[in-house]
Amino acid sequence: MEKGTLRVKSGLAEMLKGGVIMDVTTVEQAKIAEQAGAVSVMALERVPADIRAAGGVARMADLEIIEKIMSSVSIPVMAKCRIGHFAEAQILQSLGVDYIDESEVLTPADDKFHVNKWDFTVPFVCGAVNLGEALRRIGEGAAMIRTKGEAGTGDVIEAVKHMRAIRDGISRVASLPYEELMGTAKEIGAPYELVVYVHENKKLPVVNFSAGGISTPADASLIMQLGAEGVFVGSGIFKSANPLKMATAIVEATTHFNDAEILARVSKGLGAAMSGIDTGKMDKNNSISTRGW
Amino acid sequence: MAAKIGVLALQGAFREHINAIKKCGYQAFEIKFAGCLEDIDGLIIPGGESTTMVKLIEKYNFRPALDRFYKSGRPIFGTCAGLILLAAKVDNLAFCLNYIDIEVDRNAYGRQSESFESNIKLNSSYFKKPYDFKAVFIRAPKIIKASAKVQVLASLNSSAVLAMQGSILVCSFHPELTDDLRIHMLFAGMVKKSLNKPNTDILV
């Protein structure tokens, strides 16, 4: 009997496909998410929009909050550690969370290196803005990738940009002749073996979700049609006027992402979506998708 | 007539089942609406999150069509979350299709940190090559009770992990995550057999 193998770690991500992972900060929110049909919840102290607003150093959440959420729902529970903060990751693993998100939403703890995720039996999900970054994280042991988007803004443009960048990267690598793969691995800063995998299989070796700015059923449909295998919704649910209704609608939109009739039906009467921030007008220093190396 | 196998595609690892069925040489289809069940000869309910699938099954009114499908004797194969949905009784889940007489504990194998893979031996009355099936258990449900009507096709530490009753096949692990097609071939065989003699041996 073997635990913590890559197949077991990436297997859980396979089971989450076609689903919505929702950020929650309380037991009540976790129950609303489960009731709406979330496949998993991300247990946090504050949603990204509030982390942005609060400023200061954002760290791993209060463990009591995470534990309470773990004991209140039957779906898997994820939690975030800071980039490179392997001690936070060790603590979250010992707590028994089902997935760790090594997340740019928190303040990075290391300006050069990420966590060596092979050291852990708990699986990791990591953010990426392009193919090279996705393959570097997988090379470090990530069992799931999510595009970063721009968390806490409610603006989907960065998620779209990153999804397209990964998709374009994959089609480019798939179309190259073999002799160009090593040069490409060097150029995009990715492990050669993983570049070869993408060339042969025309896909990432692990599941790829999308995150950062998805806040309506239409956003979920858009990003799924661009090739995401599922979505993370952070601030979009509990910063909207009617969280249960919005959450349920986004779950249905993710299942029926290419059925415009269903999308129209579930999009009606949801009340206000989160107000958000236009990332085009945002000070570049406030961007968090640039965190990660 | 070639057998057509549908895979419930509301959420979860449905693509992997479709690929496995195609590799077995059968046609495979995604099933997103209850009406599509009319056109297929066998159904796979994949792994995923059981609470999410229950919400969507209820919302999109699958229950009556699933009951008709089952009563017509067409085979159904449930893996992991699919096993949970097909069971007669599940710990704290109100929804049960009750097509196979097993009782299930969703959390008995523990959280993700307890997920594992292990080689299991298959029942040699059903499999010509019964040895070394690499079974991947992910937050797996446990069959804690199976009635005498249920045939056990594989077990691990004395609980059934692959079981059959009439037209229903279930397993608590994920054969779709490996390249081993033996269990999908068994199910495809059940579908083929039911096509040749429809409405026989239905145990309702």
Interface residues (C-beta under 8 A of the other chain):
Chain A: M1 E2 K3 G4 T5 R7 V8 G11 L12 E14 M15 L16 K17 G18 G19 E34 A36 G37 A38 V39 S40 S74 I75 P76 Q93 G96 V97 D98 Y99 T121 V122 P123 V251 E252 T255 H256 D259
Chain B: A9 L10 Q11 G12 A13 F14 R15 E16 K32 G47 G48 E49 T51 T52 K55 L56 K59 C80 A81 N92 R106 N107 R111 Q112 S113 E114 S115 F116 E117 S118 V136 F137 I138 R139 H174 L177 T178
